[in-house]
């Protein structure tokens, strides 16, 4: 049961968007079957509708709606990971197999740069392709 004037937050099932609405009226019908209360709400642009007839989940705060969407997203991501892990079981390639996991072909060993000498100092190739002179202390030679 909601109070007249109360702000509510709806998550619309079709779009999963959060819509703020305000309760503008409520109608209670008492019958032999029981009590039925209907809440009419208004959206920001002025349109009105009965919240009980609308396909949406209702929250009393925006934070509750946010947490609900985050839980839904987390659940979806976890399901996607489980499906991906199940698909991965079809591969018979291990990290140590020496095969490229994308092509299945054997990995080619990377050629090791040959140290060159320049001005009497050894040159080494850095990972970015830059060549650098190395000063090695005599105690390590």
NORJO-V478024 format. One record per residue. N is the residue number from 1. BURIAL is b if it has 24 or more other ideal C-beta (glycine too) atoms within 12 Angstrom, else e. Layout:
N|BURIAL, N|BURIAL
This chain:
1|e, 2|b, 3|e, 4|e, 5|e, 6|e, 7|b, 8|b, 9|b, 10|b, 11|b, 12|e, 13|e, 14|e, 15|e, 16|e, 17|e, 18|b, 19|b, 20|b, 21|b, 22|b, 23|b, 24|b, 25|e, 26|e, 27|e, 28|e, 29|e, 30|e, 31|e, 32|e, 33|e, 34|e, 35|e, 36|e, 37|e, 38|e, 39|b, 40|b, 41|b, 42|b, 43|b, 44|e, 45|e, 46|e, 47|e, 48|e, 49|b, 50|e, 51|b, 52|e, 53|e, 54|b, 55|e, 56|b, 57|b, 58|b, 59|b, 60|e, 61|e, 62|e, 63|e, 64|e, 65|b, 66|e, 67|e, 68|b, 69|b, 70|e, 71|e, 72|e, 73|e, 74|e, 75|e, 76|e, 77|e, 78|e, 79|e, 80|e, 81|e, 82|e, 83|e, 84|e, 85|e, 86|e, 87|e, 88|e, 89|e, 90|e, 91|e, 92|e, 93|e, 94|e, 95|e, 96|e, 97|e, 98|e, 99|e, 100|e, 101|e, 102|e, 103|e, 104|e, 105|e, 106|e, 107|e, 108|e, 109|e, 110|e, 111|e, 112|e, 113|e, 114|e, 115|e, 116|e, 117|e, 118|e, 119|e, 120|e, 121|e, 122|e, 123|e, 124|e, 125|e, 126|e, 127|e, 128|e, 129|e, 130|e, 131|e, 132|e, 133|e, 134|e, 135|e, 136|e, 137|e, 138|e, 139|e, 140|e, 141|e
